Every structure is written in structure tokens, then in C-alpha cells.
Amino acid sequence: FPAPEGGGRMLAILSTTDTDIFAPLLLEFQTRNPSVAIRYTVASTQEVYRAIADEGAHFDLVISSAMDLQIKLANDGYALPHRSAQTASLPVWARWRDQLFAFAQEPVVMVAARSAFAPATVPRTRAGLIEALRDAPDTFRGKIGTYDPRRSGAGYLFATQDARLSDTYWRLSEVMGGLEPRLYDTTGGMIADLESGRILVAYNVLGSYAEARINPEGDLAIVALEDFTHVLLRTALVPRGADVPDLGGAFIDFMLTGSGQALLRDATGLPPISEADIARTPNLRPIRLDPGLLVFVDPLKRQNFLNEWLAAVIQN
């Protein structure tokens, strides 16, 4: 994204969010800062983490959907502090140590084909889903999709948070494992296979992607499960190796302004931070930015969790 007025400085952003989704924010920031060029690099959550922690890559802003990896970067000294009126206005669960800031919140949902359930009623809870899968194994064998936490940072986060919140997750994992589930790296892959009919249920899907692609009048239903629905926080930090940290901080502040949050909602489909939405929907559970996220990032705990997941889901 060249500077509209030419010359000036370069803001380098490393992000897990696709360029076409984020472009409206980038262009509006340049409208307000016409001498700033932007280099926007997209990578996976694991690649983003390694670029900062292991490779010393030079970026001025890091944006990721993997909250656990972001908080580990901050905790391990790879983030610079940033303070402003905008960051101070965030809820306590949406910021950490003046280093890590949430700018969007999105439910982690289930998407399912109504026609696969009798009488065309999609379950609203995990217990209901377990019962439906057990009652019709031939219908759902090979037709369930979920993240592979071995390959997906977001998938690992969702799985560990599920396990922290309820034992039902392991019962559901065992039932899905007995039905030969399909494993995915991305929400986009799951939605594509739902649309084609290759799968009938996708568990733990990013709500913004589902809302953007699925026709609410069609056969596919987006379900925020009523026992609990995780709310992922997309976060940003200014890395220690930033060449122009003030620009990285300025972009964070821009995203958190009223106009930035409105643009986020209207032009990108990413839901802005809203305590009111959380308060009036009791089943929504924000994944808090706190040290609890560091527990499953520990290599030994990660391997133990994945071993347990493998035993449940890969039933060879």
C-alpha cells in the first residue's frame, strides 16, 4: 500500500488476517496519514510467532487471532508498552500489561446442515450435539469437521479453552473421533466443505467468516452454543524490534477509536469490542487476556494435551 502522497515512512504489519478483509482499515489509516506507506504481510499464527520470537523479523505491528501465542510474546519480553486514551478505555479482559490489546471479538460457533438432523432441528448445546451424533452415526460418519490443533494455532486455542471450561469437550471429542472426523487448518476450508456437502457439521468455526459466507435462509445454520460460546479476541502488539513503534501504536489507537471500530464492523465484518454485547448474551464467554493462556503454551503441557486429544479423536 504505497503512501498516497509519496515519500514519508513505512508501517510494517505482520498479520494473520487476510489482506482483503483488512484493506479498508489500512486505506482509511492512510487517508488520515497520507505520507505513510504500509507493508502488510500475512502469515499463519505459528509463522507470526516464530517470526518475532525466533527470527527477529522487523515489524511495527503484530496482529493475530492466536491469543495464547500473542500473550507469550508479550510475557517473554517481545512487546513494547503502549499507553493511550484508547487503550485505557478497553475492558480489563481485553488488554494486558499495556502491551497487548484486543480490537475485535468474535464468537466461535458451530455450523451445521439443518437437513442432517431430525426433525431438521440443529442442536443448541454440546450435550445435544453428542446425542444427535450418537443417534445417527451413519449420517455423520466422515461428515464432521473441526480444527486440527496440531497444525492450527487457533484450533489449539479453542480446544484447550473448551477443555478448561467443561468436561463435555472430551466426551464430544471421543464421539466425533468414533465417526472419522475431517480435520482442518482453517475456518475457510471447513465452510467450503459445508457448502459443497462434503461435511454436515463444523465445530469451532470463526463466526465472522461464517456470517460473511453463509446464506442465513439456506440449509446451513450458524449456532452459538447455549452452554457456552467462546469469544475470540483478535489482538495487536507493538514488537520490541519495531523500526517505527509510534506508527504501530498509532494504528492500534486508530482501530480502537469509535470510527475505527465502526469501520471494522461495517467494512471487514469483524465484530468490534463491546462489553454490552457480552453482558446481554450470557452464553458468550470472552477468552480473557490473562496468564491462564500461558498454561497450555508450555511445551510439556502442549504435548500432553495433544496426546490426550489424539487418543480421543484419532481412534486407530
Helices and strands as residue ranges (DSSP letters): E 9-15, H 19-32, E 36-42, H 45-53, E 61-64, H 67-75, E 79-80, H 85-88, G 92-94, E 95-96, E 100-113, G 114-116, H 126-135, H 137-140, E 144-147, H 153-165, H 168-177, E 182-184, H 187-196, E 201-206, H 207-213, E 220-223, E 229-239, H 245-256, H 258-263, I 264-268, H 275-280, E 284-286, G 291-297, H 299-313
